[in-house]
């Protein structure tokens, strides 16, 4: 409720408060503007740069019945033959006979700050109906052609600008005006005077406003009419679209009157178009409200609007404009009445439409503002027809939202129905055929029994039982007719289920199914066992249907087994694979061995168990197996588990390599060129992608697709080879793996990768033909970054690959920034102690103090190397940092700290920065210095065949065994550039981290291995 009131308050602010504030602010501004007095306007104190353009409002000299030329004004002695007319305003009171038609001249003298040939402009908005402007004797603009008679005058009442240069401090403005086409004439709206840029901007703003309003009406109008084109029953769309276009024409005939810019468009046509469009707008508005709120508009009102619209349109077409214009106040009253009636209808239907009350309120607010503004204009208080267009636009958008909401609700309902239909469509044919046959026999038996009992009961006294029996017969016959209809419909269906047999790896299929079913076991104590031979041939089956068979059989075993094991085994016999699913569940009585394969069968032994199901699983499985040319049977005793065995044809010996590619949704390349093409290199090879799939064709297609993505693709056909690439020195940016592979599946590969790399360090994209919730859950448990269902679209594959590569690149940049920051972390106590030692040496041993200062400088220089964001640094740089640190610590602890270096001369390598110094610091602080007598630390670097071995050994207090694992684990306490940080970076770069050997009071040995070949980061 509170949210609804907030929305209503916002709508009220938009439709009422803001326009009211704009009108009030404009009225207040007009009051403060200078006004002309007796034909002179003093703007000598006006700052045009700061205050903008000035309105030429006030008393102008007016010469009725004369079109004076600037050069003849004084020579003809006419300077005193004038009246003072109020501008803006109609000229009727100043014309002979108070006539609105005729001609005359307006003149105004403007005093301005002294100008030196500055460019100024003047802008008119509404001068009825032809005018020419002269500035200091020169004509600067005209609209139409003023004349002393109707034939010599050409009307052209549209806004226009005139530009001129001003020298000195006086500007004379003279305007010729003639009107023979409207019942009132004169300068109706204000004239603006100012600098060139200001006047030009005023015209651009006005033009832009009109165009925006026009677009605001045109776009929804097109939308509504196109929508009506597809939904003819929704007449509200047609009426709202017509209302938008009628209002659009009205807007184009107001303001800048853009419709008048059409070549050959005469003034009378513009005015007639304006009047007709305004009437048609309300005609369509009333009909829209009537359709949207049925029963709210009285039928007589609809007839009245039709008659009024026809009469007004005919009058506009037949009656001259000058005569018709006298009825304009009547037209305005007509508009106000219709708007008021629309507001009444909306308010009346407000409480009857609880779903759309807020949007209805927005429409009511906007229409009420239209009423108030029209009344204000009618009373001569203010002319804000532009705000009327704005409010009308708000009303249209509110109604558009109302219609959109209605369509959204309808679409959601249709979508829900579509989802239900899609779900049921797969079971429809099976359900119709099997269920109808199974129901027809017992139904006929029920009808016959009930009919026999009813026949025997006739004539007896128990009439209630007789009526019930006849009711059973009647309902049974109706059900029988329904079943016959279903069977007829099923017989009319063309064909049956179509399968696409292809060589499928049974071991991979079983493993994939078990990975999903493991998450459905819950609290049951069940163990899955697979006993599949290593050289088991591929099975010739539809992959999706094979998975469905295994799901049904294994899922059935999980359902009826509380504890024990579920075993899957297989053996090849000639050209047939015999597959067995064995469980230790409740078992099946022998008399039900055949019945369980019937549709909707649920054995009596399940009645007391919390088991859900339709009884279709085994029936569907049996038919799928038979469709593949196999058979299924069961061996079981009640309470002794069950063994389901089924057969499927085995694929030919070499058929597995000829399977169709399923990685992407496009035509594959020729089979002969599918293998032996990895790694593939892109144009720039910015990234390295490891593609894992047991199908060489799929690998070739993946490599071809990713060539254009600046990638090189390393293609391997099993998970073990993929792990070797990842563990080696080769740099991998992304792993794309198929889910179902022999041996180690894609999920197991993902789990192995996550032992070394996080999801951000090495993303994994999993390709799978399955998208069940259980499959997705299993993939997320294995910490895969993303899924892609096969067959996939090529562009979708590229997009997902780009996203994962960008994710990893951003993560690596963040890690490098973190290392630069951590590199600069200097512990305050260390710096404090080092400076104290140096100060103490200054008096007794200045040379030693200088030496220590140099070591501190070296230490700080290495620590504050912000620009070094490399993953590795030369070994000697790390050793320089270690030696500087140890020199400072030895000066502090003296004899308590003994240091020994054992560095092989051939030891040269690139190592991660801050990988040795934190280990040394840790050994001193937490090992040696915990003893009263101190101890020794030894740094050894030895060469090995494949790299170097770094060892840091101390004879300190040691580390308890239970704490060693905690130090290197991700759950250990956070702090600085510690051992855990070093361990994580080493594992990420080389696959192996720190090795710690320690015990209480037995010292500590920390070592790690660096290969000769640096990582390709």
N, C-alpha and C positions, 0 to 999 in steps of 0.2 A: 504493500500500500504506500509506504514511504517513497519507494522508487517511482511509483506512478505519479505521485504529487510532484516529485522533482522534475520529471519529464514534462508534466503539464506546466510547471512554472517556467521551464525553459522555452516551451512553445509560446507562452504568453509574453515572455520577454522578446522573442523573435518577431512576433506578429503585431504586438501592440506597443510595448514600451519603446523599442528601438525606433520604429517609424514616428511615434509621438515625440520622442526626443529630437529626432531629425527635423520635424516640422517646427517644434518650439525653438530650436537653435537657429533655424533659417529665419523665422519671424523676428527673433531678437536681433539677428545680424542686420536685417533690412531696416530695423528701426534706427540703428546706429549710423547708417550710411548717409553721406551728405545728400541734400536734395536741392534741386534747381529752384531758384526764385526769380519770377518774371523774366524767364528766358536766359538766365545766367546760372551756371553751375560752377561753384568755386572749389576746385580740386588742387589749389596751389599748395595745400598742406598735406596732400595725399601721397603716401609712399607706395608707388606702384610695385616696387620690387618686394616690399614686405607685405602689403595689404592685398595685393593682387588687383584684379580688375574692379572697376567701380560701375555701379548701376546708374544710368542716366535718368533717374526718377525725379519727378517734380513738375514744375510749371514750364512748359515749352511755349514759344511763340507759335501760333497757329494761324495760317492764312487760308480760310475756307474758300473753295471755288477758284483757287489760283495755283498754278504750277510755276513757281518763281525760279528763275535761273540765278545763280550766285552773282553773275556779272551785271544783272539788271536790277538787282534788289534795291540798291540805293539810287541808281540813276533814274528809275521810274517813280521815285518818291513814295515807295510803298512801305517804308520802314515803320510807319505808325499805324498801318491798316491791318491790325491783327488782334487776335484774342489770345488769352493764356489758357492752354489746354493741359489737363493732367495726364501725365504719361507714367506708367502704363494705364490705359483706359480707353473706352470707346469714344469716338468723336461725335456721337449723335447730338449731345447738348450744344455743340459749338457749330453745327452745320445749319444752313438755312432750313427752316421747317423741322428741325430736329431729325433730319433724315439720316439713315445709316449709309446711304449710297451717295456717291459723288466723288469729288477729288479735292486735294488741298496740299499745303506745304507746312511741314514742321521745321522750326529752326531753334537751335540752342547754341549758346556761346559758352565754351568751357575754358576756365582758367586753370592752367597746369603749371607745375614747376618748370622753369626754363629748360628747354630741350635744344640739343644740338644735332639736328637731323637724325633723331632717334626713330626707330620703326615701331609704330603703334598699330592697333587693330580695333575694329568695332564689330559687334556681333548682334544680329537680330534673331528673334525667335518666332514671333507671330505678328506680322503686319498685314492686315486685310485690305485688299487682296493682291495688290501689285505695288511695288515700291522701288525707289532708286535713292541711293545715299551719296551726298556730296560732302567732301571734307575740304575746307578752305578753298572751295571753288572747283575741286576736281572730283569727278565721279569715281567712287571706289567699289561700288557694288550695286547690283540690281537683281530683283527677282520679279519676273514677269515684265510688263511694260505699262507704267502709269499713263493714263490718257484722260482727256477732257470729256470723253463720251464712251458709252459702252462699246461701240464698234472699234474705237481706237485704243481701247485698253485690253491688255492681255493679262489675266490673273495668274499668279504664281506664288502663292503663300507657302513658302518653305524657309526654314532657318538658313542664314548664310553669313559669311564673314567678309569683311573688307579690310585691306591693309594699306597703310600710308606712312609717310615720314612727317615728323613734327619739328619745326624750327620755331624757337621763341616760346612764349608762355600763353598763347591763345589758340584755341581750336574752334572753328566754326563748323557746326554740323547742320546740314539742311537735307530734309527727306521729303521726296515727292511720294504721295500716296493716292491711290484711286481704288474705289470699291464699287462694283456693280453686280457682285455675285453672292453677297451675304447680307443679311438684314442689318448687321452692325458692322462698322468699320473703324479704322484707326490703328494706332500702335497698341495692341492688346496686351502684349507681354513686354517685360523690361528689355532695355538695350544695354549691352555690356560694352565698356570702353576700358582699354588697358594696353599693356605692352604686347608685342607680337606673340611672344611665347605663351603668355597667359591666355590670350584669346584663342590661339591655335589649340592649346591644351583643353580649353573649355569645349571646343567643338569636337575634339577627339574623344573626350570623356563622354559627351552626350551620344556620339555615334557608337562608341563601344558599349555604352549602357543599352542602347536600342538593340544592338546586335546580340548581346548576351541574353536580353529578354526574348528576342526572337528565337534564338537557339534553344532557350529554355522551354518555349512552347512548341518548337518544331520537333525536337528530339522525342519528347513523350508523345506528341501527336502521331509521328511515324510509328513509334513503338506500339501504341494502342491499336492503330489501324492494321499493322502487320499481324499483331496478335489476334485481332478479330478475323483476319483473313484465314487463320488456322482454327479459330474457335467461333464459328458463326452463331452458336447458341448464346454467346456472351454479348448481348447487345449493349451492355454497359460500356464495353470497350469501344464500340463504334461511336456512341454518343460522346464519350470523353475525348476520343480522338478528334471528332468534329469540333467539339468545344475548344480544344487546343488550337486547331487551325483557324477557327473563327477569331479567337483572341489574338492569334499571331497576326492576322491581317489587320486587326484593330490596332495592334502595337505598331505595325509598319506604317500606319496612317497617322500616328501621333508622333510627338517629339521631332525627330529629324525628318519625318514623313518620307521614309526611304522608298515607299511605294510610288511617290511622285517622281522619283529619279528614273523610272522606266520610260524609255523613249516613247513619245507620243501620248503620254499619260496626262490628260488635261486636269485642271484644278477641280472642275465639277465632278469628274469621275473619282478623284481622291476623296472628296467629301461624301459622295454617295456610297463609296466603298466603306468608309468609316461608319456611316450610319447603319448600313445593312449588316456589316460584320458584327456590330455591337448587339443588334437584335437577334441575329442567329446564334451568338454565343449564349445568350440566356435561354433561347429556345432549346439548344442541346443540353444546357446545364440542368434545366428542369427535367428533361427526359432521363438524363443520367441518374439524377437523384431518385426518380421514380423507379427505375430498374434496380438500382442498388439497394433501396429501402422499399420493397414492395408494399403497397397498401398505404404508404404515407402521403402520397400526392393524390388529391381528389380528381376523378376523371374529368370533371367540368373545368378544372384548372388547366388540364392538358389541352382540352379543346380551345379554351380561351387563349392560351399561348400560341396555338397554331393559327387561329384566326387573326390575332394581333400581329403576328410575324408576317403573314401573307399581306395584310392591309398595309403595313408599314413599308414592306418591300415594293409593293405596287406603287405606292405614293412616291417613294424615292425615285423610281424609274420614270414616272410620268410628270410629276410636279417639278417646276424649275427650282434650282438650288436656292435662289434668293428668297423664294416663297417658303420652301421647305425648311429653311434654316430658322424661320420664326417658331417652328414647332420643337426646336432643340430643347428648351426647358421641359416641355412635355415628355420628350424622350428620356431625359434624365430622371424625371419622376417615375417613368415606366421602369427604368433600370433599378431604381431604389426599391420599388415595390417587389420586383422579382427577386432581388437579392434578399430582401427581408423575408419573403416567403420561403426561400431556400434555407435561410437560417432557422426559421420556424420548423421546417421539416427535419433538419439535422438534429435540432434539440429534441424534437419529438421522438426521433429514433435513437437518441443517444443511449438511453437506459435499456433499450431492447437489443443492443449489440455489445455485450460486455467484453467480447474479445478485442474489439477495435476502438475502445473508448478514447484512448489517448490520441490516436490519429483523427478520430472524429472531432475531438476537441480542437485540434490544430486547424482543421477545415472550418470549424465554426468561428474560431478567432479571426482567421484571415477574411472570411466573408463578411463578418461584422465590421471589420475595419474598412472594407470596400464600401459598405453602407454609410458609415460615418464620413468617409472622405467625399463620397458623392454628395451627401447632404451639405457638407461644408462648402463644396464647390457651387452647389445650387444656391446657397445663401450668400455667395460672394465673399466668403471668409478667406479662402485660400484655394489655389489651383495646384493640386498635387496628383495629377493623373498618372505620373510616373510611379508614385508609390502605390496607386491602385493596380498597376500592372505587376508590381512586385508582390503585392498581397494575392493577386490572382494566381501568380506563378506558385506561391507557397501552397495555395489551395489545390492546384493541379498535382503538385508533388505529394501532398498529403493523400490525395485520392489514388495516386499511382502506388504509394506504399500500401494503402488499403487493399488495392487489387493484387499487388504483389504478395501480400500476406495471405490473401485468400488462395492464390495460386500455389503458394508455398505449402500451405496446409494440404491442399488437394494433391500436390506433387508428392508430399511425404506419405500420404495415404496410398497413392498409386505405387510409390517406391516400396512401401511395406508389402503391398499386395504382390508386386513383382518379385520381391525376394522370396515370399512364400511360394509363389508359383515356380520360381527357379529351383527352390529346394524340393518341391514336390514333383517337378517335372522328371527328375531322374528316376523316381520310384513309380511314376504313373503307370507305365506300361506293365511293369512287373506286378504292381498292386492290382490293376484291373483284371489281368488274366488269371492270376493265382487266387486272389481273394474271391472273385466271382465264382470260380469253380468250387472253391472250398465252402462257400456260403450256400450255394444253391441246393446241394443235397440235404443238409440238415434243415434248411428252410422249408423245403417241400415236405420233409418228414413232419415238421412241426405243423404245417398247414393240414396235412392229411389226418394227423392224430386229433388236432383240434376240431376238424370238420366231422370226424367220426364221433367224438364225444358230444358235439352239438346235435348231431342227428339222433343220438340215443337219448339226449336230454329233452327233446321236444315232447310236449304234452305233460311233462312233470311239473311239480309245483314250484321248484327253485328257479324262478324266472331270472334272478340276478346272475346266477352262474351261467345260465344260457346266454344272457347278453354279453357276458365277459368272453365266453368261448367264441361267439360270433365276431366279437371285436378282434380277438386274436387271429381268426381266419381272415378277416378283412385286412388287418395290418400286414399279415404274412403274405397275402396275395400282392399287396402294393410293393412289398420288398422284393417279391419274385419278379414283378414287372421291371423294377429298377435294375435288378441283377441281369435280366435278359437284355436290357438296354446297354448296360456296361459291356456285356459280352459282344453284342453287335458292334459297338464302337471299337472294341479291341480288335475284332476281326477285320475291321476296315483299315486298321493301321498298316502301313507299308513296311514290311521287313521287321527284323528284330535287332537286338543289340549288335553293333559292329565292333570287332576287335582288330588290332593291328599287331600281329605277332612280330617279334624281333628278338635277337639274342640278348638276354639279360643275365647279369651276374647274380646268381642266387645268393651267394654269401653276402654281397653288398646289400641286397634287398632285405635279407633277414636282419642283418646288423642295423640297418636304418630303421626298420620297424621296431626292433627291440629298444633302440635308443629313445624312441617316443613312448613306448609302453612302460618303460622304467619309471616315468613320471606319473603313471596312473596307478601304481601299486599301492601307494599310500602307506598305511601302517602294517600291511600284510608282510609276513616273513617269507618272501618268495625270492628265489634265485633263478636267474636265466642261464641256461647252458646251451652252447652251440657245438655240435659235433659234425662239422662239414669237412669233407676231405679237401686237401690242398689243390688237387688237380680235378676238381669237380667241373664237368663241362657246363657251359652256359645253357640256360633253359630258353626254349623258344616260346615266348609268351608276350602278351601285351603288358608292358611294364606297370601301368596304372592298375590294371586288373589283377596282376600278380600281387601288388602291394595290398590291394583290397582283400584278396583271399587270405594273405598272411595276417592282416589286421583282424579279420573276422575270427580266424582260428585261434590266434594268440590272445586276442582280446577276450574270446570266450573262455580260454583257459585261465586267464587272470581273474575273470569274473567268478568262476566256480572253484578257485583254489585259495585257501586261506593261508597255508604255509607249505613249505617244501620247495620243489623246483619245477621249472617248465623247460623242457629240453626240445631243441630243434635239431634234427639230423637229416641226412639225405644220402642216397646212394644211386649210382648209375647202373642200369640194367639194359644193355643194348642201346637202343635209341630213345630210352625213356628214363626220366629222373623220378625216383620215388622219394617223396618228401614226407617226413613224419614230425608231428607236433604232439609231445607227450607231457602230461601234467600229473600232479599228485593230488588232484582235487577230490570232489565228492563222488565222482564216477557217474556212470549211466547204466541203468538196468538193461539187460540184453533185449528185453521185449521192446525197448524204445530205440534201438539202434537205427531202425529204418525211419521211424517217425520223426526223429529230430531234424531230418533234412526236409521236412515238409514246412511250408510257410506258416508262420504264426504259431508254431508248435512250441509250448513250454511245458517241460515234463512235470509230473506230479511231485517229484522230489524237490522242486524249487519253490513250492508254495510257501514254505516257512522261512524262506531266505529273502533278504532285502536286495533282490535283484531286479533291475529294470531292463526292459527290452521289448521288442515287438515280435520276436520269434522269426524274423526274416533273415537273420545273418547267415545261418548254415544253409538255408534254402538258396539264397543268392549265391553263396560260395559254391555250392554243388553245381548250379547251372553254369556259372562262369568256368568251372573246371571242365565240365562236359563240353562247353563251347570251344575250349582249347583242345579237345580231343582226349581228355583224361578222365579219370574217375576218382571217387573218394569213398572211403569206408571208415568205420570206427570199431575199435576193440576196447571194451571197458566192462567193468563190474562195479556195482554200487559200492561206494566206499573205497575203491581201489584205483582211483584216477582214470584217465582216459587217454587213448592213443588214436589220433586221427592221422590217416595216411591217404595221400593223394598223389596222382601221377600226372606228369606233364611231359610233352615231347622235348628231347634234348636238341640243342642247336647243332649244326654241322661243326666239324672240327675247327674250321677257320672262319666260321660265320661271325664270331665276335668282333673281328676287325672290320666287318662290312656293315656294321649297324649304322643307321642314319644318324647324322648329327642332331643333337637336341639342345645345343648350348644357346643358339640364337635363332631368332625367327627370320631366317633368310635362306636363300638357296646355297647349298654347300659347294665348295670347289670340287674339282675332279678327285676321285678317290685315290688315284695313284700318286698324287702330289700331296696327300694329307699328312704323311709322316715324314720325319727327318728334317723338319724345317725350324726347329727351335734351337737356340734362341732367335727370335725375330727382333729387328732393330727398327725403331721409328726414325724420322728424319733427324731429330736432334738428340734423341735418347736421353731426355732429362730425367726420366724416372725408370725404375726397373720393377717389373711386375712378374711375380712367380705364378704361373698358371698350372693348376694340378687337375688332371682329368685322365681317366683310364682310356678315353676314346681319343685317338690321335687326330681324328677329323675335327672334333670339337676344339682341340688345342690349336689347330691350324686356323680355324675360323676366328677364335679369340685373338690370336696374334695379328691376323689381317685387320680386324676391326680396330685394334688399339694402335696400329702403326701411325695413324694421323694424330694421336694424342701425345706426341713427344715421348713415347714409351718404348722400351725394349722389353720383350716378353721372353722369359725363360720358361719353356714348356717342359713339364715332367709328367709321367703317367702314374706315379704312385706317391703315397704320402712319405714313405721312407726316404726317397730321393729328394723330396721337397725339404724334409728336415735337414738333410745333409747340406743342401744349398743354404739354408738359413743359418746353420751352425758354422758354415765355412766363412771365409773372409769376404765373400761376395755380398754386396749391399742390396737389400730388398726393400722396396717402398710399399708394396701391396701384394697380398696373396689372394688369388681368386681360385677357389677350390670347389669341385663338385662334392655334393653330400655323399652320394652312393658310390663308393669305390671298394674294390676288393682289398682284403687285409685291413689296413687302417683307414677308417672312413674319414670323410671331411670333418665331422664333428670331433673325432679323436685327434685329427691333425690340428684343429683349432685349439683344443685343450693343451696339446703339447706346445704350441706357439705361445699360449698364455702363461706357461711356466717361466718363460724367459722375457717375453715382451708384453707390455700393457696394450690395451685397445688403441691408445693414441700413438704408441711407438711403432706398431706394425699392424695396420688394419687388415681385416680378413673379410672378404666378400664371399658369401656362400651361395652357390647355385644349386637349386633344388626344384624338383618337379612337384613338390608337395607344399601346401599352404594351410594345412589344418592347424587349429590352435595348439595342439600337442606338438606339432613339428616346430612351430615358432618358439614355443616355450623351451624345447630342447636346444634349439640353436642359441637362444639367449642365455641359457645356462652354460653353454660352452663359450660364451663371450664373443660371438661373432658380431662384427660391426654392422653388417647389413645383409639383406636377403635379396635374391633375384630369382623369380620363378621362371622355370624353363617351359616352353621356349620364350626367350625374352626379346624385346625390341632392341635393335642395335643402338639407337640413340639413347634409350634408357640405360643401357649398359655403360656407354661412354659418360653419361651424366653422373652416374653413381661412382664410377671410377674417378672422375675429376673431383667429386666431393670428398672422397676418402683420401685422395692424394693431397688435396689442399688442407684437410684436417691434420694429416701427419706433418706436412710442412710447417703449419702454424705451431704445432706442438714442439717440433724440433727448434724452431726459432725461440719459443718461450723457454725451452731448456737452456739454450745457449745464453739467453739473457739472464736466466737465473744463475748460471755458473759465473758469469761476469760479476753479478752482484755478490754472490757468495765468496768469490775470489777476493773481494774488497773488504770482507768482514774481518776486522782486527779486534780481538778481545781486549777490552780496556785494561784489564788487570795485567795482561802481558806487556802492553805498551808502557804502563805505569812502572812495572818492575824493571823493564829494560832501561828506561830513562834513569831510575834510581841507581842502577848499577853503573851506568855511564857517568853520572854525577859524582858518585863515590870514587871513581877512578880518576877524575879530572885533577884532583889535588896531588895524589900520590903517583900516578902513572899517566901523564897526559898522552903519551904515544898509544898506550893501550886504550884510552878513552876514544882517541881518534879512530883507532882500528874498529872499536865496537860501533862507533857512529857510522862508519862505512858499511858494516854488516847490517845495521838497522836500516840504512838507506837502501841497501840491496834487497832486504826483506820487504820493505814497504813498496819499492818500485815493482817487484813481482806481484805483490798483493793487489796493488791499485791499477793493474793493467786492464782497464775497462774495455779497450779496443780488441782484446784477444777473446774472441768468442769461438775459437777453434775447439774441436772435440779433442784434439791431441796437441802436445807440445814436445819438443826435443827432450830427451832424457837429461841432458846436461843442464837445461834450464830448471827442471824440477830439483836436481841435485844442488844447484846454486841456492835455491830457496831453502832447502833442508840444511845446508852448511851454515847459511846466515842465521837461521833459527837456532841451530845447535850452538853456534858461537855465543849468542846472547844468553842462552840458557846455561852454558858452562861458566860464563863469567858470573852468573848469578849464584849457581849452586856449587861452583868450585869443585872440590874433591869428591863431593857426593855424586857427581855425574861424570861417568866415564863413557867415551864414545869411540867406536871402532868402525872404520869403513873397509869394506872388502869389495872393491869395484873392479870387475874384469875390464881389461883394456879394450877388448873387442865389443864391449856392451854399448851398443848404439841402437836406439829405437825411439819411436814416437809413443808417448804414453799420455793418458788423460791428465790434465792439469790438476794439481792439488790431490794427487793420489798417494804420494809417499809422506809429505810433510804432516798431514793430519794423523797418520798412523804413528809417526815418530812422536808428535805432540801427545797423543793418547798414551803411548808407552811411558813417557816421562811423567805426566801428571797423575795417571791412574795406576801406574805400575811401580816404577823405580822410586819416585818421591813419596810413596806410601811407606817405604822402609826408612828407618831412622838413619841408617848408614848410606842410603842411596843405592846405586848399582850401576850396571853397564848396559848400554844399548849398542847393538851391532846392526849396521846396514850392509846387506850383501846384495850384489847384483851379479848374477852368473849367466853365462850364455848357454843356451840349449840348442838342439837341432832345429826346432821350429820357432825359436824366439828367445826371450830372456826371462829369468826368474828373479823376482824382487822379494827379498826376505828382510823383515824387520824383527829383531829378536831382542828381548830384554830379560833380566833376572829379577823382575819385580815381584809383587805379591800375587800375580796371576789372576785368572778369571774363573769363577765357579762354572762347571759344565752346563748347568741349567740356564746360565746367563749368556753363554756364547751364541746359542741359536736366537735368543731374543734380540741380541745386538744387531744381527743381520736381517731380522724379519721386518715386514712392513708395519707390524703392530708395535714395534719398539718405540721408546721415547724419542721424540723429535729433538734435534739440537744441532745447529751449526753444520759445518762441512765434516760430518762424522763418518764412522766406518760404514754405516748403512748406506750413505750417499755414494761412497766410493764403490761399495759392493754392487749397488744397482747400476751404476754407470759401466762397470766392468762387464757385468752380465749382458747389458744391452749391446755393448760394443763387440765383445769377444765370446760370449756364451758361457763364460765361467767367471766367478768373482773371487772374493777373498777366501783364503783357507786359514782358519784360526786353530792353533793347538795350544792349549793352556790347561792349568790346574791350579788349585789353591797353593800358594807359596812355592810354585814351581815355574814361575816366569811365563812368558807368552811369546809365541812365534806367529807372526802374521805374514803371509806370503801370497803372491799372485803372479800369474803368467801373462806375458805380453807377446803375441806372435810377431814374427818379422814383417808380415804383410799387413799394412794398416787397413782398418775398415774403410770401405768406400762411402763415406758419408758426404 
